Amino acid sequence: MRRIDNLARRWDVSKSEVLRRALRIADEQSTRSERVEALKQLQVSMDLSRERAEGWVADIRAERDAWPTPGDGQ
């Protein structure tokens, strides 16, 4: 309770607002970390090394560059 009181004074908001903000931050952080963990698991399952990832990115860029851009007359 002391921490909530201190934050309420520091942020110049009510204790309820402190709790709302703390819950929102906790929710956002867990969502972010869950996404990062899912990405890590995907990379492991694909046996995705840095070299393979860079090769994949290079292939995608080459394919994208091969497409005509709007207004180039094609």
PQR file of N, CA, C, O and H, with PARSE charges and radii, in Angstrom:
ATOM      1  N   MET A   1       0.826  -1.199   0.000 -0.4000 1.5000
ATOM      2  CA  MET A   1       0.000   0.000   0.000 -0.0000 2.0000
ATOM      3  C   MET A   1       0.863   1.252   0.000  0.5500 1.7000
ATOM      4  O   MET A   1       0.510   2.268  -0.598 -0.5500 1.4000
ATOM      5  N   ARG A   2       2.003   1.161   0.682 -0.4000 1.5000
ATOM      6  CA  ARG A   2       2.895   2.315   0.734 -0.0000 2.0000
ATOM      7  C   ARG A   2       3.401   2.670  -0.666  0.5500 1.7000
ATOM      8  O   ARG A   2       3.498   3.848  -1.013 -0.5500 1.4000
ATOM      9  H   ARG A   2       2.291   0.336   1.168  0.4000 1.0000
ATOM     10  N   ARG A   3       3.719   1.662  -1.460 -0.4000 1.5000
ATOM     11  CA  ARG A   3       4.185   1.915  -2.830 -0.0000 2.0000
ATOM     12  C   ARG A   3       3.088   2.566  -3.674  0.5500 1.7000
ATOM     13  O   ARG A   3       3.353   3.468  -4.468 -0.5500 1.4000
ATOM     14  H   ARG A   3       3.640   0.706  -1.179  0.4000 1.0000
ATOM     15  N   ILE A   4       1.869   2.103  -3.491 -0.4000 1.5000
ATOM     16  CA  ILE A   4       0.751   2.703  -4.224 -0.0000 2.0000
ATOM     17  C   ILE A   4       0.589   4.159  -3.811  0.5500 1.7000
ATOM     18  O   ILE A   4       0.407   5.031  -4.661 -0.5500 1.4000
ATOM     19  H   ILE A   4       1.653   1.370  -2.846  0.4000 1.0000
ATOM     20  N   ASP A   5       0.655   4.425  -2.523 -0.4000 1.5000
ATOM     21  CA  ASP A   5       0.564   5.809  -2.031 -0.0000 2.0000
ATOM     22  C   ASP A   5       1.675   6.669  -2.625  0.5500 1.7000
ATOM     23  O   ASP A   5       1.423   7.782  -3.088 -0.5500 1.4000
ATOM     24  H   ASP A   5       0.803   3.717  -1.833  0.4000 1.0000
ATOM     25  N   ASN A   6       2.900   6.154  -2.611 -0.4000 1.5000
ATOM     26  CA  ASN A   6       4.040   6.912  -3.144 -0.0000 2.0000
ATOM     27  C   ASN A   6       3.864   7.214  -4.628  0.5500 1.7000
ATOM     28  O   ASN A   6       4.102   8.337  -5.073 -0.5500 1.4000
ATOM     29  H   ASN A   6       3.104   5.250  -2.234  0.4000 1.0000
ATOM     30  N   LEU A   7       3.444   6.205  -5.391 -0.4000 1.5000
ATOM     31  CA  LEU A   7       3.235   6.435  -6.825 -0.0000 2.0000
ATOM     32  C   LEU A   7       2.103   7.415  -7.076  0.5500 1.7000
ATOM     33  O   LEU A   7       2.191   8.250  -7.976 -0.5500 1.4000
ATOM     34  H   LEU A   7       3.250   5.293  -5.029  0.4000 1.0000
ATOM     35  N   ALA A   8       1.050   7.321  -6.295 -0.4000 1.5000
ATOM     36  CA  ALA A   8      -0.076   8.243  -6.454 -0.0000 2.0000
ATOM     37  C   ALA A   8       0.378   9.681  -6.239  0.5500 1.7000
ATOM     38  O   ALA A   8      -0.010  10.579  -6.987 -0.5500 1.4000
ATOM     39  H   ALA A   8       0.978   6.642  -5.564  0.4000 1.0000
ATOM     40  N   ARG A   9       1.196   9.895  -5.221 -0.4000 1.5000
ATOM     41  CA  ARG A   9       1.712  11.256  -4.979 -0.0000 2.0000
ATOM     42  C   ARG A   9       2.662  11.684  -6.104  0.5500 1.7000
ATOM     43  O   ARG A   9       2.581  12.806  -6.604 -0.5500 1.4000
ATOM     44  H   ARG A   9       1.511   9.165  -4.614  0.4000 1.0000
ATOM     45  N   ARG A  10       3.559  10.777  -6.493 -0.4000 1.5000
ATOM     46  CA  ARG A  10       4.548  11.112  -7.523 -0.0000 2.0000
ATOM     47  C   ARG A  10       3.879  11.425  -8.858  0.5500 1.7000
ATOM     48  O   ARG A  10       4.264  12.376  -9.538 -0.5500 1.4000
ATOM     49  H   ARG A  10       3.624   9.865  -6.087  0.4000 1.0000
ATOM     50  N   TRP A  11       2.875  10.627  -9.235 -0.4000 1.5000
ATOM     51  CA  TRP A  11       2.189  10.820 -10.515 -0.0000 2.0000
ATOM     52  C   TRP A  11       1.040  11.814 -10.413  0.5500 1.7000
ATOM     53  O   TRP A  11       0.453  12.196 -11.425 -0.5500 1.4000
ATOM     54  H   TRP A  11       2.563   9.854  -8.682  0.4000 1.0000
ATOM     55  N   ASP A  12       0.719  12.231  -9.197 -0.4000 1.5000
ATOM     56  CA  ASP A  12      -0.389  13.151  -8.947 -0.0000 2.0000
ATOM     57  C   ASP A  12      -1.707  12.595  -9.495  0.5500 1.7000
ATOM     58  O   ASP A  12      -2.457  13.273 -10.197 -0.5500 1.4000
ATOM     59  H   ASP A  12       1.196  11.920  -8.374  0.4000 1.0000
ATOM     60  N   VAL A  13      -1.952  11.339  -9.144 -0.4000 1.5000
ATOM     61  CA  VAL A  13      -3.191  10.669  -9.549 -0.0000 2.0000
ATOM     62  C   VAL A  13      -3.742   9.909  -8.343  0.5500 1.7000
ATOM     63  O   VAL A  13      -3.091   9.814  -7.303 -0.5500 1.4000
ATOM     64  H   VAL A  13      -1.343  10.787  -8.573  0.4000 1.0000
ATOM     65  N   SER A  14      -4.950   9.372  -8.503 -0.4000 1.5000
ATOM     66  CA  SER A  14      -5.556   8.584  -7.423 -0.0000 2.0000
ATOM     67  C   SER A  14      -4.890   7.213  -7.323  0.5500 1.7000
ATOM     68  O   SER A  14      -4.183   6.777  -8.232 -0.5500 1.4000
ATOM     69  H   SER A  14      -5.479   9.450  -9.348  0.4000 1.0000
ATOM     70  N   LYS A  15      -5.131   6.551  -6.202 -0.4000 1.5000
ATOM     71  CA  LYS A  15      -4.617   5.195  -6.027 -0.0000 2.0000
ATOM     72  C   LYS A  15      -5.239   4.251  -7.059  0.5500 1.7000
ATOM     73  O   LYS A  15      -4.577   3.339  -7.555 -0.5500 1.4000
ATOM     74  H   LYS A  15      -5.705   6.905  -5.463  0.4000 1.0000
ATOM     75  N   SER A  16      -6.489   4.474  -7.371 -0.4000 1.5000
ATOM     76  CA  SER A  16      -7.144   3.650  -8.389 -0.0000 2.0000
ATOM     77  C   SER A  16      -6.456   3.796  -9.735  0.5500 1.7000
ATOM     78  O   SER A  16      -6.283   2.818 -10.463 -0.5500 1.4000
ATOM     79  H   SER A  16      -7.027   5.215  -6.969  0.4000 1.0000
ATOM     80  N   GLU A  17      -6.060   5.031 -10.065 -0.4000 1.5000
ATOM     81  CA  GLU A  17      -5.361   5.255 -11.336 -0.0000 2.0000
ATOM     82  C   GLU A  17      -3.997   4.582 -11.326  0.5500 1.7000
ATOM     83  O   GLU A  17      -3.556   4.068 -12.354 -0.5500 1.4000
ATOM     84  H   GLU A  17      -6.201   5.825  -9.474  0.4000 1.0000
ATOM     85  N   VAL A  18      -3.329   4.577 -10.192 -0.4000 1.5000
ATOM     86  CA  VAL A  18      -2.049   3.873 -10.080 -0.0000 2.0000
ATOM     87  C   VAL A  18      -2.256   2.399 -10.405  0.5500 1.7000
ATOM     88  O   VAL A  18      -1.492   1.813 -11.172 -0.5500 1.4000
ATOM     89  H   VAL A  18      -3.688   4.995  -9.357  0.4000 1.0000
ATOM     90  N   LEU A  19      -3.289   1.803  -9.822 -0.4000 1.5000
ATOM     91  CA  LEU A  19      -3.563   0.391 -10.074 -0.0000 2.0000
ATOM     92  C   LEU A  19      -3.933   0.142 -11.531  0.5500 1.7000
ATOM     93  O   LEU A  19      -3.501  -0.853 -12.112 -0.5500 1.4000
ATOM     94  H   LEU A  19      -3.910   2.278  -9.199  0.4000 1.0000
ATOM     95  N   ARG A  20      -4.727   1.029 -12.132 -0.4000 1.5000
ATOM     96  CA  ARG A  20      -5.082   0.870 -13.550 -0.0000 2.0000
ATOM     97  C   ARG A  20      -3.831   0.903 -14.419  0.5500 1.7000
ATOM     98  O   ARG A  20      -3.658   0.065 -15.305 -0.5500 1.4000
ATOM     99  H   ARG A  20      -5.078   1.838 -11.660  0.4000 1.0000
ATOM    100  N   ARG A  21      -2.967   1.866 -14.162 -0.4000 1.5000
ATOM    101  CA  ARG A  21      -1.736   1.977 -14.953 -0.0000 2.0000
ATOM    102  C   ARG A  21      -0.837   0.757 -14.755  0.5500 1.7000
ATOM    103  O   ARG A  21      -0.270   0.237 -15.716 -0.5500 1.4000
ATOM    104  H   ARG A  21      -3.107   2.547 -13.442  0.4000 1.0000
ATOM    105  N   ALA A  22      -0.711   0.310 -13.528 -0.4000 1.5000
ATOM    106  CA  ALA A  22       0.140  -0.853 -13.241 -0.0000 2.0000
ATOM    107  C   ALA A  22      -0.402  -2.094 -13.946  0.5500 1.7000
ATOM    108  O   ALA A  22       0.369  -2.877 -14.499 -0.5500 1.4000
ATOM    109  H   ALA A  22      -1.172   0.732 -12.748  0.4000 1.0000
ATOM    110  N   LEU A  23      -1.706  -2.276 -13.931 -0.4000 1.5000
ATOM    111  CA  LEU A  23      -2.305  -3.426 -14.603 -0.0000 2.0000
ATOM    112  C   LEU A  23      -2.117  -3.345 -16.112  0.5500 1.7000
ATOM    113  O   LEU A  23      -1.820  -4.351 -16.756 -0.5500 1.4000
ATOM    114  H   LEU A  23      -2.333  -1.639 -13.482  0.4000 1.0000
ATOM    115  N   ARG A  24      -2.289  -2.154 -16.678 -0.4000 1.5000
ATOM    116  CA  ARG A  24      -2.099  -1.981 -18.120 -0.0000 2.0000
ATOM    117  C   ARG A  24      -0.664  -2.296 -18.518  0.5500 1.7000
ATOM    118  O   ARG A  24      -0.428  -2.988 -19.508 -0.5500 1.4000
ATOM    119  H   ARG A  24      -2.530  -1.336 -16.155  0.4000 1.0000
ATOM    120  N   ILE A  25       0.290  -1.792 -17.753 -0.4000 1.5000
ATOM    121  CA  ILE A  25       1.706  -2.049 -18.037 -0.0000 2.0000
ATOM    122  C   ILE A  25       2.012  -3.539 -17.928  0.5500 1.7000
ATOM    123  O   ILE A  25       2.692  -4.095 -18.791 -0.5500 1.4000
ATOM    124  H   ILE A  25       0.099  -1.230 -16.949  0.4000 1.0000
ATOM    125  N   ALA A  26       1.524  -4.183 -16.890 -0.4000 1.5000
ATOM    126  CA  ALA A  26       1.755  -5.617 -16.703 -0.0000 2.0000
ATOM    127  C   ALA A  26       1.157  -6.407 -17.857  0.5500 1.7000
ATOM    128  O   ALA A  26       1.770  -7.355 -18.348 -0.5500 1.4000
ATOM    129  H   ALA A  26       0.972  -3.732 -16.189  0.4000 1.0000
ATOM    130  N   ASP A  27      -0.030  -6.022 -18.288 -0.4000 1.5000
ATOM    131  CA  ASP A  27      -0.692  -6.711 -19.396 -0.0000 2.0000
ATOM    132  C   ASP A  27       0.093  -6.535 -20.687  0.5500 1.7000
ATOM    133  O   ASP A  27       0.286  -7.500 -21.427 -0.5500 1.4000
ATOM    134  H   ASP A  27      -0.528  -5.252 -17.890  0.4000 1.0000
ATOM    135  N   GLU A  28       0.549  -5.321 -20.969 -0.4000 1.5000
ATOM    136  CA  GLU A  28       1.313  -5.065 -22.189 -0.0000 2.0000
ATOM    137  C   GLU A  28       2.633  -5.831 -22.189  0.5500 1.7000
ATOM    138  O   GLU A  28       3.035  -6.369 -23.221 -0.5500 1.4000
ATOM    139  H   GLU A  28       0.393  -4.537 -20.368  0.4000 1.0000
ATOM    140  N   GLN A  29       3.300  -5.884 -21.062 -0.4000 1.5000
ATOM    141  CA  GLN A  29       4.582  -6.568 -20.984 -0.0000 2.0000
ATOM    142  C   GLN A  29       4.408  -8.070 -21.184  0.5500 1.7000
ATOM    143  O   GLN A  29       5.202  -8.691 -21.891 -0.5500 1.4000
ATOM    144  H   GLN A  29       2.974  -5.446 -20.224  0.4000 1.0000
ATOM    145  N   SER A  30       3.402  -8.652 -20.583 -0.4000 1.5000
ATOM    146  CA  SER A  30       3.216 -10.095 -20.745 -0.0000 2.0000
ATOM    147  C   SER A  30       2.868 -10.415 -22.186  0.5500 1.7000
ATOM    148  O   SER A  30       3.317 -11.434 -22.711 -0.5500 1.4000
ATOM    149  H   SER A  30       2.757  -8.147 -20.009  0.4000 1.0000
ATOM    150  N   THR A  31       2.092  -9.585 -22.831 -0.4000 1.5000
ATOM    151  CA  THR A  31       1.739  -9.811 -24.227 -0.0000 2.0000
ATOM    152  C   THR A  31       2.980  -9.748 -25.096  0.5500 1.7000
ATOM    153  O   THR A  31       3.187 -10.593 -25.967 -0.5500 1.4000
ATOM    154  H   THR A  31       1.727  -8.757 -22.405  0.4000 1.0000
ATOM    155  N   ARG A  32       3.799  -8.745 -24.852 -0.4000 1.5000
ATOM    156  CA  ARG A  32       5.030  -8.594 -25.623 -0.0000 2.0000
ATOM    157  C   ARG A  32       5.944  -9.790 -25.431  0.5500 1.7000
ATOM    158  O   ARG A  32       6.465 -10.337 -26.403 -0.5500 1.4000
ATOM    159  H   ARG A  32       3.630  -8.058 -24.144  0.4000 1.0000
ATOM    160  N   SER A  33       6.141 -10.197 -24.189 -0.4000 1.5000
ATOM    161  CA  SER A  33       7.043 -11.311 -23.919 -0.0000 2.0000
ATOM    162  C   SER A  33       6.495 -12.612 -24.484  0.5500 1.7000
ATOM    163  O   SER A  33       7.259 -13.466 -24.932 -0.5500 1.4000
ATOM    164  H   SER A  33       5.718  -9.753 -23.400  0.4000 1.0000
ATOM    165  N   GLU A  34       5.175 -12.769 -24.465 -0.4000 1.5000
ATOM    166  CA  GLU A  34       4.578 -13.962 -25.058 -0.0000 2.0000
ATOM    167  C   GLU A  34       4.825 -13.994 -26.561  0.5500 1.7000
ATOM    168  O   GLU A  34       5.102 -15.056 -27.118 -0.5500 1.4000
ATOM    169  H   GLU A  34       4.554 -12.075 -24.100  0.4000 1.0000
ATOM    170  N   ARG A  35       4.727 -12.837 -27.227 -0.4000 1.5000
ATOM    171  CA  ARG A  35       4.992 -12.785 -28.661 -0.0000 2.0000
ATOM    172  C   ARG A  35       6.446 -13.103 -28.968  0.5500 1.7000
ATOM    173  O   ARG A  35       6.746 -13.839 -29.908 -0.5500 1.4000
ATOM    174  H   ARG A  35       4.501 -11.974 -26.774  0.4000 1.0000
ATOM    175  N   VAL A  36       7.338 -12.547 -28.176 -0.4000 1.5000
ATOM    176  CA  VAL A  36       8.765 -12.812 -28.370 -0.0000 2.0000
ATOM    177  C   VAL A  36       9.050 -14.291 -28.165  0.5500 1.7000
ATOM    178  O   VAL A  36       9.798 -14.890 -28.938 -0.5500 1.4000
ATOM    179  H   VAL A  36       7.094 -11.949 -27.412  0.4000 1.0000
ATOM    180  N   GLU A  37       8.467 -14.881 -27.139 -0.4000 1.5000
ATOM    181  CA  GLU A  37       8.670 -16.313 -26.877 -0.0000 2.0000
ATOM    182  C   GLU A  37       8.126 -17.153 -28.025  0.5500 1.7000
ATOM    183  O   GLU A  37       8.754 -18.139 -28.413 -0.5500 1.4000
ATOM    184  H   GLU A  37       7.860 -14.394 -26.511  0.4000 1.0000
ATOM    185  N   ALA A  38       6.974 -16.785 -28.573 -0.4000 1.5000
ATOM    186  CA  ALA A  38       6.405 -17.524 -29.704 -0.0000 2.0000
ATOM    187  C   ALA A  38       7.323 -17.435 -30.916  0.5500 1.7000
ATOM    188  O   ALA A  38       7.509 -18.420 -31.629 -0.5500 1.4000
ATOM    189  H   ALA A  38       6.465 -15.985 -28.257  0.4000 1.0000
ATOM    190  N   LEU A  39       7.898 -16.259 -31.151 -0.4000 1.5000
ATOM    191  CA  LEU A  39       8.834 -16.095 -32.264 -0.0000 2.0000
ATOM    192  C   LEU A  39      10.075 -16.957 -32.064  0.5500 1.7000
ATOM    193  O   LEU A  39      10.547 -17.597 -33.004 -0.5500 1.4000
ATOM    194  H   LEU A  39       7.747 -15.459 -30.571  0.4000 1.0000
ATOM    195  N   LYS A  40      10.602 -16.975 -30.851 -0.4000 1.5000
ATOM    196  CA  LYS A  40      11.772 -17.807 -30.560 -0.0000 2.0000
ATOM    197  C   LYS A  40      11.467 -19.277 -30.807  0.5500 1.7000
ATOM    198  O   LYS A  40      12.276 -19.993 -31.397 -0.5500 1.4000
ATOM    199  H   LYS A  40      10.219 -16.455 -30.088  0.4000 1.0000
ATOM    200  N   GLN A  41      10.296 -19.729 -30.356 -0.4000 1.5000
ATOM    201  CA  GLN A  41       9.915 -21.127 -30.566 -0.0000 2.0000
ATOM    202  C   GLN A  41       9.782 -21.449 -32.050  0.5500 1.7000
ATOM    203  O   GLN A  41      10.185 -22.523 -32.496 -0.5500 1.4000
ATOM    204  H   GLN A  41       9.639 -19.148 -29.876  0.4000 1.0000
ATOM    205  N   LEU A  42       9.217 -20.516 -32.812 -0.4000 1.5000
ATOM    206  CA  LEU A  42       9.088 -20.710 -34.255 -0.0000 2.0000
ATOM    207  C   LEU A  42      10.461 -20.825 -34.900  0.5500 1.7000
ATOM    208  O   LEU A  42      10.691 -21.702 -35.733 -0.5500 1.4000
ATOM    209  H   LEU A  42       8.890 -19.643 -32.450  0.4000 1.0000
ATOM    210  N   GLN A  43      11.376 -19.935 -34.514 -0.4000 1.5000
ATOM    211  CA  GLN A  43      12.717 -19.973 -35.087 -0.0000 2.0000
ATOM    212  C   GLN A  43      13.420 -21.284 -34.764  0.5500 1.7000
ATOM    213  O   GLN A  43      14.092 -21.854 -35.623 -0.5500 1.4000
ATOM    214  H   GLN A  43      11.190 -19.223 -33.837  0.4000 1.0000
ATOM    215  N   VAL A  44      13.272 -21.764 -33.542 -0.4000 1.5000
ATOM    216  CA  VAL A  44      13.886 -23.034 -33.157 -0.0000 2.0000
ATOM    217  C   VAL A  44      13.284 -24.169 -33.975  0.5500 1.7000
ATOM    218  O   VAL A  44      14.006 -25.037 -34.468 -0.5500 1.4000
ATOM    219  H   VAL A  44      12.726 -21.301 -32.844  0.4000 1.0000
ATOM    220  N   SER A  45      11.958 -24.163 -34.121 -0.4000 1.5000
ATOM    221  CA  SER A  45      11.301 -25.246 -34.863 -0.0000 2.0000
ATOM    222  C   SER A  45      11.699 -25.237 -36.335  0.5500 1.7000
ATOM    223  O   SER A  45      11.671 -26.283 -36.983 -0.5500 1.4000
ATOM    224  H   SER A  45      11.372 -23.459 -33.721  0.4000 1.0000
ATOM    225  N   MET A  46      12.067 -24.081 -36.873 -0.4000 1.5000
ATOM    226  CA  MET A  46      12.472 -23.972 -38.272 -0.0000 2.0000
ATOM    227  C   MET A  46      13.974 -24.173 -38.449  0.5500 1.7000
ATOM    228  O   MET A  46      14.479 -24.165 -39.572 -0.5500 1.4000
ATOM    229  H   MET A  46      12.090 -23.231 -36.346  0.4000 1.0000
ATOM    230  N   ASP A  47      14.685 -24.352 -37.334 -0.4000 1.5000
ATOM    231  CA  ASP A  47      16.143 -24.436 -37.377 -0.0000 2.0000
ATOM    232  C   ASP A  47      16.690 -23.216 -38.128  0.5500 1.7000
ATOM    233  O   ASP A  47      17.510 -23.344 -39.037 -0.5500 1.4000
ATOM    234  H   ASP A  47      14.275 -24.359 -36.422  0.4000 1.0000
ATOM    235  N   LEU A  48      16.220 -22.042 -37.730 -0.4000 1.5000
ATOM    236  CA  LEU A  48      16.520 -20.802 -38.425 -0.0000 2.0000
ATOM    237  C   LEU A  48      17.781 -20.169 -37.873  0.5500 1.7000
ATOM    238  O   LEU A  48      17.763 -19.534 -36.819 -0.5500 1.4000
ATOM    239  H   LEU A  48      15.554 -21.938 -36.991  0.4000 1.0000
ATOM    240  N   SER A  49      18.874 -20.349 -38.593 -0.4000 1.5000
ATOM    241  CA  SER A  49      20.132 -19.717 -38.212 -0.0000 2.0000
ATOM    242  C   SER A  49      20.159 -18.302 -38.781  0.5500 1.7000
ATOM    243  O   SER A  49      19.331 -17.943 -39.619 -0.5500 1.4000
ATOM    244  H   SER A  49      18.888 -20.865 -39.450  0.4000 1.0000
ATOM    245  N   ARG A  50      21.100 -17.518 -38.329 -0.4000 1.5000
ATOM    246  CA  ARG A  50      21.249 -16.158 -38.855 -0.0000 2.0000
ATOM    247  C   ARG A  50      21.499 -16.190 -40.363  0.5500 1.7000
ATOM    248  O   ARG A  50      20.939 -15.382 -41.104 -0.5500 1.4000
ATOM    249  H   ARG A  50      21.773 -17.809 -37.649  0.4000 1.0000
ATOM    250  N   GLU A  51      22.334 -17.118 -40.815 -0.4000 1.5000
ATOM    251  CA  GLU A  51      22.657 -17.208 -42.234 -0.0000 2.0000
ATOM    252  C   GLU A  51      21.424 -17.561 -43.065  0.5500 1.7000
ATOM    253  O   GLU A  51      21.196 -16.985 -44.129 -0.5500 1.4000
ATOM    254  H   GLU A  51      22.789 -17.775 -40.213  0.4000 1.0000
ATOM    255  N   ARG A  52      20.630 -18.515 -42.568 -0.4000 1.5000
ATOM    256  CA  ARG A  52      19.411 -18.887 -43.290 -0.0000 2.0000
ATOM    257  C   ARG A  52      18.420 -17.734 -43.314  0.5500 1.7000
ATOM    258  O   ARG A  52      17.764 -17.494 -44.328 -0.5500 1.4000
ATOM    259  H   ARG A  52      20.814 -18.983 -41.704  0.4000 1.0000
ATOM    260  N   ALA A  53      18.311 -17.024 -42.205 -0.4000 1.5000
ATOM    261  CA  ALA A  53      17.390 -15.887 -42.147 -0.0000 2.0000
ATOM    262  C   ALA A  53      17.833 -14.791 -43.108  0.5500 1.7000
ATOM    263  O   ALA A  53      17.005 -14.217 -43.815 -0.5500 1.4000
ATOM    264  H   ALA A  53      18.844 -17.218 -41.381  0.4000 1.0000
ATOM    265  N   GLU A  54      19.118 -14.499 -43.141 -0.4000 1.5000
ATOM    266  CA  GLU A  54      19.626 -13.468 -44.061 -0.0000 2.0000
ATOM    267  C   GLU A  54      19.417 -13.880 -45.511  0.5500 1.7000
ATOM    268  O   GLU A  54      19.081 -13.042 -46.348 -0.5500 1.4000
ATOM    269  H   GLU A  54      19.790 -14.966 -42.566  0.4000 1.0000
ATOM    270  N   GLY A  55      19.613 -15.170 -45.822 -0.4000 1.5000
ATOM    271  CA  GLY A  55      19.360 -15.661 -47.177 -0.0000 2.0000
ATOM    272  C   GLY A  55      17.900 -15.518 -47.558  0.5500 1.7000
ATOM    273  O   GLY A  55      17.578 -15.138 -48.684 -0.5500 1.4000
ATOM    274  H   GLY A  55      19.886 -15.851 -45.142  0.4000 1.0000
ATOM    275  N   TRP A  56      17.008 -15.829 -46.606 -0.4000 1.5000
ATOM    276  CA  TRP A  56      15.581 -15.708 -46.857 -0.0000 2.0000
ATOM    277  C   TRP A  56      15.208 -14.251 -47.126  0.5500 1.7000
ATOM    278  O   TRP A  56      14.440 -13.960 -48.043 -0.5500 1.4000
ATOM    279  H   TRP A  56      17.271 -16.138 -45.692  0.4000 1.0000
ATOM    280  N   VAL A  57      15.752 -13.345 -46.330 -0.4000 1.5000
ATOM    281  CA  VAL A  57      15.471 -11.919 -46.522 -0.0000 2.0000
ATOM    282  C   VAL A  57      15.981 -11.460 -47.880  0.5500 1.7000
ATOM    283  O   VAL A  57      15.297 -10.706 -48.572 -0.5500 1.4000
ATOM    284  H   VAL A  57      16.376 -13.581 -45.585  0.4000 1.0000
ATOM    285  N   ALA A  58      17.170 -11.902 -48.273 -0.4000 1.5000
ATOM    286  CA  ALA A  58      17.728 -11.529 -49.580 -0.0000 2.0000
ATOM    287  C   ALA A  58      16.836 -12.040 -50.714  0.5500 1.7000
ATOM    288  O   ALA A  58      16.611 -11.325 -51.690 -0.5500 1.4000
ATOM    289  H   ALA A  58      17.726 -12.514 -47.711  0.4000 1.0000
ATOM    290  N   ASP A  59      16.327 -13.270 -50.594 -0.4000 1.5000
ATOM    291  CA  ASP A  59      15.427 -13.817 -51.619 -0.0000 2.0000
ATOM    292  C   ASP A  59      14.157 -12.992 -51.725  0.5500 1.7000
ATOM    293  O   ASP A  59      13.704 -12.687 -52.828 -0.5500 1.4000
ATOM    294  H   ASP A  59      16.510 -13.851 -49.801  0.4000 1.0000
ATOM    295  N   ILE A  60      13.584 -12.631 -50.596 -0.4000 1.5000
ATOM    296  CA  ILE A  60      12.353 -11.837 -50.590 -0.0000 2.0000
ATOM    297  C   ILE A  60      12.598 -10.470 -51.225  0.5500 1.7000
ATOM    298  O   ILE A  60      11.784  -9.991 -52.015 -0.5500 1.4000
ATOM    299  H   ILE A  60      13.952 -12.879 -49.700  0.4000 1.0000
ATOM    300  N   ARG A  61      13.718  -9.849 -50.878 -0.4000 1.5000
ATOM    301  CA  ARG A  61      14.031  -8.532 -51.470 -0.0000 2.0000
ATOM    302  C   ARG A  61      14.194  -8.634 -52.977  0.5500 1.7000
ATOM    303  O   ARG A  61      13.713  -7.779 -53.720 -0.5500 1.4000
ATOM    304  H   ARG A  61      14.379 -10.238 -50.236  0.4000 1.0000
ATOM    305  N   ALA A  62      14.875  -9.684 -53.429 -0.4000 1.5000
ATOM    306  CA  ALA A  62      15.073  -9.861 -54.874 -0.0000 2.0000
ATOM    307  C   ALA A  62      13.731 -10.041 -55.577  0.5500 1.7000
ATOM    308  O   ALA A  62      13.509  -9.466 -56.642 -0.5500 1.4000
ATOM    309  H   ALA A  62      15.266 -10.380 -52.826  0.4000 1.0000
ATOM    310  N   GLU A  63      12.839 -10.829 -54.993 -0.4000 1.5000
ATOM    311  CA  GLU A  63      11.517 -11.007 -55.584 -0.0000 2.0000
ATOM    312  C   GLU A  63      10.743  -9.695 -55.613  0.5500 1.7000
ATOM    313  O   GLU A  63      10.087  -9.367 -56.601 -0.5500 1.4000
ATOM    314  H   GLU A  63      13.019 -11.296 -54.127  0.4000 1.0000
ATOM    315  N   ARG A  64      10.829  -8.955 -54.522 -0.4000 1.5000
ATOM    316  CA  ARG A  64      10.123  -7.667 -54.447 -0.0000 2.0000
ATOM    317  C   ARG A  64      10.683  -6.686 -55.472  0.5500 1.7000
ATOM    318  O   ARG A  64       9.927  -5.962 -56.120 -0.5500 1.4000
ATOM    319  H   ARG A  64      11.363  -9.221 -53.719  0.4000 1.0000
ATOM    320  N   ASP A  65      12.014  -6.662 -55.618 -0.4000 1.5000
ATOM    321  CA  ASP A  65      12.644  -5.747 -56.577 -0.0000 2.0000
ATOM    322  C   ASP A  65      12.313  -6.107 -58.017  0.5500 1.7000
ATOM    323  O   ASP A  65      12.370  -5.249 -58.898 -0.5500 1.4000
ATOM    324  H   ASP A  65      12.627  -7.250 -55.091  0.4000 1.0000
ATOM    325  N   ALA A  66      11.967  -7.370 -58.267 -0.4000 1.5000
ATOM    326  CA  ALA A  66      11.638  -7.806 -59.625 -0.0000 2.0000
ATOM    327  C   ALA A  66      10.267  -7.311 -60.073  0.5500 1.7000
ATOM    328  O   ALA A  66      10.000  -7.253 -61.273 -0.5500 1.4000
ATOM    329  H   ALA A  66      11.921  -8.067 -57.551  0.4000 1.0000
ATOM    330  N   TRP A  67       9.399  -6.955 -59.141 -0.4000 1.5000
ATOM    331  CA  TRP A  67       8.067  -6.465 -59.488 -0.0000 2.0000
ATOM    332  C   TRP A  67       8.160  -5.039 -60.008  0.5500 1.7000
ATOM    333  O   TRP A  67       8.927  -4.236 -59.476 -0.5500 1.4000
ATOM    334  H   TRP A  67       9.615  -7.002 -58.166  0.4000 1.0000
ATOM    335  N   PRO A  68       7.390  -4.714 -61.040 -0.5600 1.5000
ATOM    336  CA  PRO A  68       7.401  -3.336 -61.540  0.2800 2.0000
ATOM    337  C   PRO A  68       6.797  -2.382 -60.518  0.5500 1.7000
ATOM    338  O   PRO A  68       5.860  -2.736 -59.803 -0.5500 1.4000
ATOM    339  N   THR A  69       7.336  -1.185 -60.456 -0.4000 1.5000
ATOM    340  CA  THR A  69       6.795  -0.184 -59.550 -0.0000 2.0000
ATOM    341  C   THR A  69       5.756   0.655 -60.285  0.5500 1.7000
ATOM    342  O   THR A  69       5.861   0.833 -61.498 -0.5500 1.4000
ATOM    343  H   THR A  69       8.098  -0.898 -61.037  0.4000 1.0000
ATOM    344  N   PRO A  70       4.765   1.169 -59.584 -0.5600 1.5000
ATOM    345  CA  PRO A  70       3.750   1.998 -60.225  0.2800 2.0000
ATOM    346  C   PRO A  70       4.384   3.192 -60.926  0.5500 1.7000
ATOM    347  O   PRO A  70       5.253   3.868 -60.377 -0.5500 1.4000
ATOM    348  N   GLY A  71       3.925   3.436 -62.159 -0.4000 1.5000
ATOM    349  CA  GLY A  71       4.397   4.593 -62.892 -0.0000 2.0000
ATOM    350  C   GLY A  71       5.682   4.363 -63.658  0.5500 1.7000
ATOM    351  O   GLY A  71       6.253   5.315 -64.190 -0.5500 1.4000
ATOM    352  H   GLY A  71       3.219   2.886 -62.605  0.4000 1.0000
ATOM    353  N   ASP A  72       6.163   3.112 -63.732 -0.4000 1.5000
ATOM    354  CA  ASP A  72       7.404   2.895 -64.493 -0.0000 2.0000
ATOM    355  C   ASP A  72       7.130   2.503 -65.935  0.5500 1.7000
ATOM    356  O   ASP A  72       8.042   2.134 -66.675 -0.5500 1.4000
ATOM    357  H   ASP A  72       5.699   2.339 -63.299  0.4000 1.0000
ATOM    358  N   GLY A  73       5.833   2.588 -66.337 -0.4000 1.5000
ATOM    359  CA  GLY A  73       5.495   2.339 -67.744 -0.0000 2.0000
ATOM    360  C   GLY A  73       5.195   0.898 -68.059  0.5500 1.7000
ATOM    361  O   GLY A  73       5.010   0.577 -69.233 -0.5500 1.4000
ATOM    362  H   GLY A  73       5.092   2.888 -65.736  0.4000 1.0000
ATOM    363  N   GLN A  74       5.134   0.024 -67.110 -0.4000 1.5000
ATOM    364  CA  GLN A  74       4.849  -1.386 -67.403 -0.0000 2.0000
ATOM    365  C   GLN A  74       3.462  -1.757 -66.984  0.5500 1.7000
ATOM    366  O   GLN A  74       3.051  -2.905 -67.155 -0.5500 1.4000
ATOM    367  H   GLN A  74       5.284   0.285 -66.156  0.4000 1.0000
TER
END
